[in-house]
């Protein structure tokens, strides 16, 4: 993939303020993927998370 092209960030986390729940697209232009604190079991869905998550106020 050409890194000059914009990527879509698909998201299904309905409690995040940056998620457009109708299109399931993150409204941020970029995100930071972070490791979950205290998780190291080798399962991707349990070890990583979006570092930009903000709960809907």
HUKA-V5015 format. One record per backbone hydrogen bond with DSSP energy under -0.5 kcal/mol. NH is the residue of the N-H (numbers start at 0). CO is the residue of the C=O. E is the energy in kcal/mol with one decimal. If there is no record, write none. Layout:
nh = (NH NH)
co = (CO CO)
e = (E E)
//
This chain:
nh = (4 9 10 13 15 16 18 19 20 23 24 25 26 32 33 33 35 38 39 43 45 46 46 47 48 50 50 52 55)
co = (1 7 23 11 12 53 15 24 18 19 19 8 17 30 31 48 46 35 37 41 42 42 43 43 33 31 48 49 14)
e = (-1.7 -0.7 -2.4 -1.2 -1.6 -3.0 -1.3 -2.4 -1.1 -2.6 -0.9 -3.6 -3.2 -0.5 -0.5 -3.0 -2.4 -1.7 -0.5 -0.7 -1.5 -1.3 -0.5 -1.6 -2.4 -3.7 -0.5 -1.0 -2.1)
//
